[in-house]
Amino acid sequence: MTLPPFVWLILWLLLSAPFVYIIGRIDILTGARRGLARWLALLCMAVAWWAFGRATLDFYSAGAPELVAQATWSFGAITMRFDGLSLLLAALVLTLTTVILIYSGPYIGRGEGGEKHYALLLMLCGAIVGLGSAGDLFNLWLWFEAMAFASYPLVVFYTHDRLALEAGIKYLVQSSAGSVFILLGIALVLLSAGTLDVVCLLYTSPSPRDRTRSRMPSSA
């Protein structure tokens, strides 16, 4: 099975995160402290930019009919689509992650914890790209949970800081409450429309103009 470039982009970011953590942990345990985790994370981002370039070329080279086939990938109940919004979101998150990796080096330093920081950044980047490529609402919720899972340790990165712990508790409560309400809304959409596919919902839901007309009393 041939995977589209945007799927390789997501998988690369997610699978490279534990590799960066392991290499960085070995670097610290051996006493070298050469900052290998940061340089390896930057190398992984360079490969991610290459995959993003391939996905962008496929997006703009395909016509309208071919685009649906090339930019859609399904595996069982999982459906991923790479459209214009996915392209914009991926470009933004890749740019921000690259800038953070470059400028956070002196701030994080070469002590313990840096390897977790860089690995979580890659995981968070991959989760956000997956979030923008979700083809249905339930998988959108799953990617949202994956994004929260990767971002929460970054919020409470400095566990000895009381303000960081307080921010982490607030983030956890707000994220959990929002997740429950989102899941409830998804259930209501499924009950009403019978599907969670974003494209099907787009073409089956009535437009605001149609809903306004249906509420107007018919003239005798």
Secondary structure, DSSP 8 states (H G I E B T S, - for coil): ----HHHHHHHHHHHHHHHHHHHHHHHHHTT----HHHHHHHHHHHHHHHHHHHHHHHHHHS-HHHHHHHTEEEETTEEEE--HHHHHHHHHHHHHHHHHHHHSHHHH-SSTTHHHHHHHHHHHHHHHHHHHTBSBHHHHHHHHHHHHHHHHHHHT-STT-HHHHHHHHHHHHHHHHHHHHHHHHHHHHHHHHS--BHHHHHHHS--HHHHHHHHS----
